[in-house]
Amino acid sequence: MMHITRFVFASIFLMAGTQLLAQGNRVPPVDKSPLDVSYFPPNYPVLKIQDKLTEPLLARVIYSRPSKGGRTILGDLVEYGKVWRMGANEASEIEFFKDVKVQSQKLKKGRYTLFAIPAQDHWTIIFNHETDTWGAFRYDEKKDALRVELKPDRMKENHEVLSMYFEKNDRHIALILLWDDIKLSIPFTVDEPVKGKK
């Protein structure tokens, strides 16, 4: 009887330990809003290893990409008048590797969290010093580095998945946000002229 009791206890202990070990080593599922990164110049890491760089790294944005999924985005999922993390999951972050100007306002090189306060006719874009944060639940206005107001464009086509990427013209570089029927352009300039093709 003693041997049976010991066997039962040993079995229970082994099963519990195996279950805890399995839980501790559980592989996380694929996120519904996967993390992505965009660079300026575009494809910077690939160009770097191919020795094809024509200009230095200027900016990088890291963000999660939610899908529309049949939902109403602006005014519902992304509420008007409330701070939004400009993506899903962790708040989106942008890093500048040189000092820049956004609407003629200086912004020092460094890493910033990107927040937005959407309205029907304009958006307030916020560069905030608090990084490595989830959502906008602990957003602190006192840590803002810069705020600018921009007018989004309404597009004829709809974009299912939120996308961010950099574009360039003769005057500036812009971080573009596309989602649903919205296109938002956040322009910035550097002190020296931007090199490369248009």
C-alpha positions as CSV (number, residue, x, y, z in Angstrom):
1,M,0.0,0.0,0.0
2,M,2.9,2.3,0.9
3,H,4.5,1.7,-2.5
4,I,1.2,2.4,-4.3
5,T,0.8,5.7,-2.4
6,R,4.3,6.8,-3.2
7,F,3.8,5.9,-6.9
8,V,0.5,8.0,-7.0
9,F,2.2,11.0,-5.4
10,A,5.3,10.7,-7.6
11,S,3.0,10.4,-10.7
12,I,1.0,13.5,-9.6
13,F,4.2,15.5,-8.9
14,L,5.7,14.4,-12.3
15,M,2.5,15.4,-14.2
16,A,2.3,18.8,-12.4
17,G,6.0,19.5,-13.1
18,T,5.7,18.5,-16.8
19,Q,2.6,20.7,-17.1
20,L,4.4,23.7,-15.5
21,L,7.4,23.1,-17.7
22,A,5.2,23.0,-20.8
23,Q,3.5,26.2,-19.8
24,G,6.9,27.9,-19.2
25,N,8.1,26.9,-22.6
26,R,4.9,27.6,-24.5
27,V,5.5,29.2,-27.8
28,P,3.4,32.3,-28.2
29,P,0.9,32.3,-31.0
30,V,1.3,34.4,-34.1
31,D,0.0,37.9,-33.3
32,K,-3.1,39.1,-35.1
33,S,-1.3,42.5,-35.5
34,P,2.3,41.6,-36.4
35,L,5.2,43.9,-35.6
36,D,6.9,45.6,-38.5
37,V,9.6,48.1,-39.2
38,S,10.2,50.7,-42.0
39,Y,13.4,52.6,-42.7
40,F,14.6,55.7,-44.4
41,P,16.3,55.1,-46.7
42,P,13.9,52.3,-47.6
43,N,15.3,48.8,-47.3
44,Y,18.3,50.1,-45.4
45,P,19.4,46.8,-43.8
46,V,19.4,45.0,-47.2
47,L,21.3,47.9,-48.9
48,K,23.8,47.9,-46.1
49,I,24.8,44.2,-46.5
50,Q,24.9,44.6,-50.2
51,D,27.2,47.7,-50.0
52,K,24.7,49.7,-52.0
53,L,24.0,52.5,-49.6
54,T,24.0,56.0,-51.1
55,E,22.9,57.8,-47.9
56,P,23.1,57.2,-44.2
57,L,20.3,55.9,-42.0
58,L,18.0,58.8,-41.0
59,A,14.8,57.3,-39.5
60,R,13.1,54.1,-38.5
61,V,9.6,53.4,-37.3
62,I,8.5,50.2,-35.4
63,Y,4.8,49.5,-35.2
64,S,2.2,46.8,-35.1
65,R,-0.2,46.3,-38.0
66,P,-3.8,45.8,-37.1
67,S,-6.4,44.8,-39.8
68,K,-9.7,46.5,-40.5
69,G,-11.6,43.2,-40.3
70,G,-14.9,44.7,-41.3
71,R,-14.8,47.2,-38.4
72,T,-15.4,51.0,-38.5
73,I,-12.0,52.5,-37.8
74,L,-12.2,56.3,-37.3
75,G,-14.8,57.4,-34.8
76,D,-15.2,53.9,-33.5
77,L,-12.2,51.6,-33.0
78,V,-10.0,54.7,-33.1
79,E,-12.0,57.2,-31.2
80,Y,-12.1,60.9,-32.0
81,G,-10.6,63.1,-29.4
82,K,-8.7,60.3,-27.6
83,V,-5.0,59.5,-27.6
84,W,-4.2,56.5,-29.9
85,R,-0.9,54.6,-30.1
86,M,-0.9,54.7,-33.9
87,G,-1.0,51.0,-34.3
88,A,-1.8,48.0,-32.1
89,N,-0.2,46.4,-29.0
90,E,3.0,48.2,-28.1
91,A,2.8,52.0,-28.9
92,S,4.5,52.8,-32.2
93,E,8.0,54.2,-32.0
94,I,10.0,56.4,-34.3
95,E,13.8,56.9,-34.1
96,F,15.6,59.8,-35.8
97,F,19.4,59.4,-36.3
98,K,19.8,63.1,-37.0
99,D,18.2,66.3,-35.7
100,V,15.1,67.0,-37.7
101,K,12.4,69.7,-38.1
102,V,8.7,68.9,-38.1
103,Q,6.6,71.8,-39.3
104,S,9.6,74.0,-38.6
105,Q,9.8,72.8,-35.0
106,K,13.1,71.2,-34.0
107,L,13.2,67.6,-32.8
108,K,16.4,66.2,-31.5
109,K,17.7,62.9,-32.7
110,G,16.6,60.0,-30.6
111,R,13.7,57.6,-30.1
112,Y,10.1,58.7,-29.5
113,T,6.7,57.1,-29.0
114,L,4.2,58.2,-31.7
115,F,0.7,59.0,-30.5
116,A,-2.1,60.7,-32.3
117,I,-5.4,62.4,-31.3
118,P,-7.7,62.1,-34.4
119,A,-10.5,64.5,-35.1
120,Q,-12.8,64.6,-38.1
121,D,-10.9,67.4,-39.9
122,H,-7.4,67.2,-38.4
123,W,-5.0,65.0,-36.3
124,T,-2.7,66.0,-33.5
125,I,0.5,64.0,-33.9
126,I,2.6,63.6,-30.7
127,F,6.3,62.7,-30.3
128,N,6.7,61.5,-26.7
129,H,9.8,60.7,-24.6
130,E,8.2,57.7,-22.8
131,T,9.2,54.6,-24.9
132,D,8.7,50.9,-24.5
133,T,5.0,51.2,-23.5
134,W,1.9,49.3,-24.3
135,G,-1.1,51.1,-25.7
136,A,-1.8,54.6,-24.6
137,F,-3.2,53.8,-21.2
138,R,-0.3,55.6,-19.3
139,Y,0.3,58.4,-21.8
140,D,1.7,61.4,-20.0
141,E,1.4,64.8,-21.7
142,K,4.3,66.1,-19.6
143,K,6.6,63.9,-21.5
144,D,5.7,65.2,-24.9
145,A,8.7,66.4,-27.0
146,L,6.6,67.9,-29.8
147,R,3.1,68.2,-31.1
148,V,1.9,69.1,-34.6
149,E,-1.4,69.3,-36.3
150,L,-2.0,67.7,-39.7
151,K,-4.9,67.2,-42.0
152,P,-5.4,63.6,-43.2
153,D,-6.5,62.8,-46.8
154,R,-9.5,60.6,-47.6
155,M,-8.7,58.0,-50.2
156,K,-11.0,56.3,-52.7
157,E,-9.4,52.9,-52.0
158,N,-9.5,51.1,-48.7
159,H,-6.4,49.6,-47.0
160,E,-7.2,46.5,-45.0
161,V,-4.0,46.5,-42.9
162,L,-2.4,49.6,-41.3
163,S,0.9,50.4,-43.1
164,M,3.7,52.9,-42.4
165,Y,6.5,53.8,-44.7
166,F,8.7,56.7,-45.7
167,E,8.4,58.8,-48.9
168,K,10.7,61.6,-50.2
169,N,10.4,64.6,-52.5
170,D,12.6,67.6,-53.1
171,R,11.5,69.4,-50.0
172,H,11.1,66.8,-47.3
173,I,10.8,63.2,-46.2
174,A,7.4,62.1,-44.8
175,L,6.3,59.2,-42.7
176,I,3.1,57.9,-44.4
177,L,0.3,56.2,-42.5
178,L,-2.3,54.3,-44.5
179,W,-5.3,52.5,-43.0
180,D,-8.9,52.2,-44.2
181,D,-9.5,55.2,-46.4
182,I,-7.1,57.5,-44.5
183,K,-3.7,58.7,-45.6
184,L,-1.7,60.8,-43.2
185,S,1.6,62.3,-44.1
186,I,4.0,63.5,-41.3
187,P,6.7,65.6,-43.1
188,F,10.1,66.3,-41.7
189,T,13.3,67.9,-42.9
190,V,17.0,67.7,-41.9
191,D,19.6,70.5,-41.8
192,E,21.5,69.3,-44.9
193,P,19.8,68.5,-48.2
194,V,18.4,65.0,-48.6
195,K,20.4,63.0,-51.1
196,G,19.3,60.3,-53.5
197,K,16.7,60.0,-56.2
198,K,13.2,61.5,-56.0
